[in-house]
Amino acid sequence: MQEEYKNILVAVDGSPQAEKAFTEAIEVAKRNQGKLTILSVVDFKYSVGDPAFINDAIKFHMNNAEIEMDTLISKADIGQVEYQTEIFSGSPKRKIVDYAEEKKIDLIMIGATGMGAIEQMIVGSTTSYVVNHAPCNVMVVK
């Protein structure tokens, strides 16, 4: 087990579980005097049709993700925690793992389930993928 987590990533998607993971991530960052990256990935796998429409839809959803993230941060007791935000579009599970590898993340924190309706019945497929492919420890928050 790693003694300290200095570079922490928390994945958020607007779900109640992601909000719990975010709250827990703040506490872990405070205890470890670590830096927190708050990551949201807009999933475009369901976007089909006219490319112009898809681009507009992705922009719309990325803007909504930014608003949700700002709201989440404004409601939190983030205190003196150093943090940054990142919003991407793509496959959430792959972007989370790739980001963690690229940025040398020490700990990924993620909710047990996300926003996918079917996926909420079991451990989310994104969470499962991250647990099995992450280059670092993963804390799943229920």
N, C-alpha and C positions, 0 to 999 in steps of 0.2 A: 504494500500500500504506500502510496505517495504521502509524504508528511504534510506537504502544503500544496495547495492549488493556487497558482498565481495567474493563470490565463484561462478563464472560465467562459464557456460558451453556453448560452441558454437559447433554445429554439422556441419561438412563440408563433401561434397561428390564430389567436383570437378565441381559443377554447378555454373553458374553465381549468382544465388540467395544465395548459400552458401557463395560465396566470399563476397557478400554484407553483409550478416549476420556476417561474420568474421570481416569485417571492422568496422561495428557498435559495435560489441562486444569489440573490442579494445578500442573504445571511451568510452563505458560504464565502462570498467575496469579502464581506466585512471581517469574518473570522480569520481569513487567510491574507488579508490586506492585498487582495488580488484585483486584477482588472477584469471587468465583465463585458463580454460582447453579446448584444441582444440581436439575434438573427431571425428574420422572417423571410420565408420563401413562398412566393406566389406560384402555385402549381398550375401549369398551363396544359396539363395532359388532356383536359376535357375541351380545349379550344380547337374547334374545327370550323372550316368555312373560309370565307373571303379573308385573305391576309390583312387587308386594311382593317376589317372588323376585329380580327384577332389582336392586332397591335393596339387598337383602341381599348379593347377589353382588358388586356394586360396592363396598360397604363392606368386604367380605372382601378383595377384590383391592387396594383402597387401603391396607388395613392391612398386607397382604403387601408392597406397594411401600414402605411406610414402614420395615418391618423390613429389607428388602433394602438400602434406602438407608442405614440406620443401620449395618448390617454393612459395607457398602462403605466408608463414612466411617471406621469404627473400624479397618479394616485398612490404611487409607491413611496416607501420610506427609504429612498436610495442613499440618503445621507452623503457621506464623503467618498462613496465608492466611485472609482474611476470607471467610466463605461463608454462604449461606442455602440452605434446601431448600424446594422447592415440589412438591406432589403434586396433580394434577388428574385428573378423569375427562373423557373425550371423545375426539376424534380427535387422536392424538399429533402428526401432521404439522401440523395446523392450530393446535393449542395452542402448539406450539414457535414457529411463525412469529408468531402473535398476541402471545405473551409477549415475544418479541424486539422487536417493534414498540412495544408498550406500555411496556416498561422501558428502551428505548433501548440495547439490547445492542450491543456492539462486535464480538463474535465468538461464533459458535455452534460448539460442538464436538460431533460426533456420530459414532457408529460407522458403518462402511460398511454393515452389515446389522444387523437387530434380531432379535427373537424369532420373527417369523412364519416358519413352515416353508418355504413356497413362496418367500417373499421373500428367504430366505437364499441362494438360488442366484444372484442378481444383486445389484447395488446395491439396497438396500432401498427400497421405495416411499416410506417416510417420509423416508429420507435424500435421495432424489431430489427429492421435493417441497420439502424444506427448502432444498436447494441452489438450486433454481429460483425460490423465492418469498421467501426471507429478505431482510430489509431491510439486512443487514450481511454481512460475510465469513463463510464457513462452512469449517471445517476438518473433513474427513472422515478419520477414523482407521481404518486397516486392522488 
